[in-house]
Amino acid sequence: MKADLKWLAGRFNDARNLDVFADSVAAQAKALASPPPGLDALTAGLATARRKAWSEAAETASSARFRALMIDATAWVETGDWIAAAGPASAKAFARHALKKRLQKVLNHGRRLGRADDTARHHLRIEVKKLRYAAEAFAGLYPARPWAGLSAG
């Protein structure tokens, strides 16, 4: 199932990345008092690329492989061996372990940042993004805490 989930993420990758780019970078550029030259051409090309990526994502979502993966994933969520140990304490333990693991990867990549090339910096950004997504996913396990006392300086 892990290989199929990686396949699925890869098939949706272009649509997700183009949507994020359009919703953040391109939208911000358009909102500038003096938008950069070529923005209209970029926006048109981006719209075309997004439509193609959405079409590919829709094709993936209508495939037999996708349907089988959804059935397998649902079965695992509903009846997997992990359910016997499920509960708030085990969820927090899992979250703590997952977040520590993700943070360690960020720190390992970050130690080499001073001599990192573009590819290495890109890998660090990916690891930071994974850490952020994990933190957002597990946020509901922890009560909100005010960040008073922390300062930027």
CYANA upper distance limits for C-alpha pairs under 8 A (distance plus 0.5 A):
  1 MET  CA      5 LEU  CA      6.64
  1 MET  CA     69 LEU  CA      7.51
  1 MET  CA     72 ASP  CA      7.94
  1 MET  CA     73 ALA  CA      7.98
  2 LYS  CA      6 LYS  CA      6.75
  3 ALA  CA      7 TRP  CA      6.70
  4 ASP  CA      8 LEU  CA      6.63
  4 ASP  CA     69 LEU  CA      7.32
  5 LEU  CA      9 ALA  CA      6.67
  5 LEU  CA     69 LEU  CA      8.22
  6 LYS  CA     10 GLY  CA      6.63
  7 TRP  CA     11 ARG  CA      6.69
  8 LEU  CA     12 PHE  CA      6.81
  8 LEU  CA     60 THR  CA      8.31
  8 LEU  CA     66 PHE  CA      8.10
  9 ALA  CA     13 ASN  CA      6.31
 10 GLY  CA     14 ASP  CA      8.33
 11 ARG  CA     56 GLU  CA      7.99
 11 ARG  CA     57 ALA  CA      6.89
 11 ARG  CA     60 THR  CA      7.45
 12 PHE  CA     16 ARG  CA      6.75
 12 PHE  CA     53 ALA  CA      8.24
 12 PHE  CA     56 GLU  CA      8.40
 12 PHE  CA     57 ALA  CA      5.98
 13 ASN  CA     17 ASN  CA      6.57
 14 ASP  CA     18 LEU  CA      6.44
 14 ASP  CA     53 ALA  CA      6.37
 15 ALA  CA     19 ASP  CA      6.53
 15 ALA  CA     50 ARG  CA      6.61
 15 ALA  CA     53 ALA  CA      5.28
 15 ALA  CA     54 TRP  CA      6.17
 15 ALA  CA     57 ALA  CA      7.53
 16 ARG  CA     20 VAL  CA      6.69
 17 ASN  CA     21 PHE  CA      6.61
 18 LEU  CA     22 ALA  CA      6.51
 18 LEU  CA     46 LEU  CA      7.81
 18 LEU  CA     49 ALA  CA      8.11
 18 LEU  CA     50 ARG  CA      6.56
 19 ASP  CA     23 ASP  CA      6.46
 19 ASP  CA     50 ARG  CA      7.54
 20 VAL  CA     24 SER  CA      6.45
 20 VAL  CA     25 VAL  CA      8.42
 21 PHE  CA     25 VAL  CA      5.80
 21 PHE  CA     26 ALA  CA      6.82
 22 ALA  CA     26 ALA  CA      5.40
 22 ALA  CA     27 ALA  CA      6.57
 22 ALA  CA     43 THR  CA      8.46
 22 ALA  CA     46 LEU  CA      7.76
 23 ASP  CA     27 ALA  CA      6.02
 24 SER  CA     28 GLN  CA      6.45
 25 VAL  CA     29 ALA  CA      6.67
 26 ALA  CA     30 LYS  CA      6.67
 26 ALA  CA     39 LEU  CA      8.41
 26 ALA  CA     43 THR  CA      7.63
 27 ALA  CA     31 ALA  CA      6.83
 28 GLN  CA     32 LEU  CA      7.10
 29 ALA  CA     35 PRO  CA      6.24
 29 ALA  CA     36 PRO  CA      7.52
 29 ALA  CA     39 LEU  CA      8.23
 30 LYS  CA     35 PRO  CA      6.08
 30 LYS  CA     39 LEU  CA      7.86
 31 ALA  CA     35 PRO  CA      7.63
 35 PRO  CA     39 LEU  CA      7.41
 38 GLY  CA     42 LEU  CA      6.68
 39 LEU  CA     43 THR  CA      6.44
 40 ASP  CA     44 ALA  CA      6.65
 41 ALA  CA     45 GLY  CA      6.61
 42 LEU  CA     46 LEU  CA      6.40
 43 THR  CA     47 ALA  CA      6.61
 44 ALA  CA     48 THR  CA      6.88
 45 GLY  CA     49 ALA  CA      6.65
 46 LEU  CA     50 ARG  CA      6.51
 47 ALA  CA     51 ARG  CA      6.74
 48 THR  CA     52 LYS  CA      6.88
 49 ALA  CA     53 ALA  CA      6.65
 50 ARG  CA     54 TRP  CA      6.47
 51 ARG  CA     55 SER  CA      6.60
 52 LYS  CA     56 GLU  CA      6.78
 53 ALA  CA     57 ALA  CA      6.63
 54 TRP  CA     58 ALA  CA      6.53
 55 SER  CA     59 GLU  CA      6.64
 56 GLU  CA     60 THR  CA      6.69
 57 ALA  CA     61 ALA  CA      6.66
 58 ALA  CA     62 SER  CA      6.74
 59 GLU  CA     63 SER  CA      6.89
 60 THR  CA     66 PHE  CA      7.04
 61 ALA  CA     66 PHE  CA      6.19
 61 ALA  CA     67 ARG  CA      8.01
 62 SER  CA     66 PHE  CA      7.32
 62 SER  CA     67 ARG  CA      7.83
 63 SER  CA     67 ARG  CA      6.97
 64 ALA  CA     68 ALA  CA      6.65
 65 ARG  CA     69 LEU  CA      6.61
 66 PHE  CA     70 MET  CA      6.68
 67 ARG  CA     71 ILE  CA      6.79
 68 ALA  CA     72 ASP  CA      6.63
 69 LEU  CA     73 ALA  CA      6.42
 70 MET  CA     74 THR  CA      6.47
 71 ILE  CA     75 ALA  CA      6.61
 72 ASP  CA     76 TRP  CA      6.66
 73 ALA  CA     77 VAL  CA      6.66
 74 THR  CA     78 GLU  CA      6.50
 75 ALA  CA     79 THR  CA      6.17
 75 ALA  CA     80 GLY  CA      7.49
 76 TRP  CA     80 GLY  CA      4.92
 78 GLU  CA     83 ILE  CA      8.44
 79 THR  CA     83 ILE  CA      7.39
 82 TRP  CA     86 ALA  CA      6.94
 85 ALA  CA     90 SER  CA      7.31
 86 ALA  CA     90 SER  CA      6.37
 86 ALA  CA     91 ALA  CA      7.27
 87 GLY  CA     91 ALA  CA      6.54
 88 PRO  CA     92 LYS  CA      6.68
 88 PRO  CA    141 LEU  CA      8.19
 89 ALA  CA     93 ALA  CA      6.69
 90 SER  CA     94 PHE  CA      6.52
 91 ALA  CA     95 ALA  CA      6.56
 91 ALA  CA    141 LEU  CA      8.22
 92 LYS  CA     96 ARG  CA      6.47
 92 LYS  CA    141 LEU  CA      7.05
 93 ALA  CA     97 HIS  CA      6.68
 94 PHE  CA     98 ALA  CA      6.57
 95 ALA  CA     99 LEU  CA      6.43
 95 ALA  CA    138 PHE  CA      6.80
 96 ARG  CA    100 LYS  CA      6.54
 97 HIS  CA    101 LYS  CA      6.65
 98 ALA  CA    102 ARG  CA      6.70
 98 ALA  CA    134 ALA  CA      8.20
 99 LEU  CA    103 LEU  CA      6.46
 99 LEU  CA    131 LEU  CA      7.23
 99 LEU  CA    134 ALA  CA      7.25
 99 LEU  CA    135 ALA  CA      7.44
100 LYS  CA    104 GLN  CA      6.54
101 LYS  CA    105 LYS  CA      6.98
102 ARG  CA    106 VAL  CA      6.95
102 ARG  CA    127 GLU  CA      7.57
102 ARG  CA    130 LYS  CA      7.64
102 ARG  CA    131 LEU  CA      5.88
103 LEU  CA    107 LEU  CA      6.66
103 LEU  CA    131 LEU  CA      7.00
104 GLN  CA    108 ASN  CA      6.53
105 LYS  CA    109 HIS  CA      6.72
105 LYS  CA    127 GLU  CA      7.17
106 VAL  CA    110 GLY  CA      6.40
106 VAL  CA    124 LEU  CA      6.79
106 VAL  CA    127 GLU  CA      6.17
106 VAL  CA    128 VAL  CA      6.49
106 VAL  CA    131 LEU  CA      8.40
107 LEU  CA    111 ARG  CA      6.63
108 ASN  CA    112 ARG  CA      7.74
109 HIS  CA    113 LEU  CA      7.12
109 HIS  CA    120 ALA  CA      8.11
109 HIS  CA    123 HIS  CA      8.24
109 HIS  CA    124 LEU  CA      6.14
110 GLY  CA    124 LEU  CA      7.36
112 ARG  CA    116 ALA  CA      6.46
113 LEU  CA    120 ALA  CA      8.23
113 LEU  CA    121 ARG  CA      7.37
116 ALA  CA    120 ALA  CA      5.87
116 ALA  CA    121 ARG  CA      6.59
117 ASP  CA    121 ARG  CA      6.76
118 ASP  CA    122 HIS  CA      6.57
119 THR  CA    123 HIS  CA      6.78
120 ALA  CA    124 LEU  CA      6.80
121 ARG  CA    125 ARG  CA      6.77
122 HIS  CA    126 ILE  CA      6.80
123 HIS  CA    127 GLU  CA      6.77
124 LEU  CA    128 VAL  CA      6.64
125 ARG  CA    129 LYS  CA      6.58
126 ILE  CA    130 LYS  CA      6.72
127 GLU  CA    131 LEU  CA      6.72
128 VAL  CA    132 ARG  CA      6.67
129 LYS  CA    133 TYR  CA      6.65
130 LYS  CA    134 ALA  CA      6.61
131 LEU  CA    135 ALA  CA      6.59
132 ARG  CA    136 GLU  CA      6.62
133 TYR  CA    137 ALA  CA      6.59
134 ALA  CA    138 PHE  CA      6.68
135 ALA  CA    139 ALA  CA      6.38
138 PHE  CA    142 TYR  CA      8.08
139 ALA  CA    143 PRO  CA      8.38
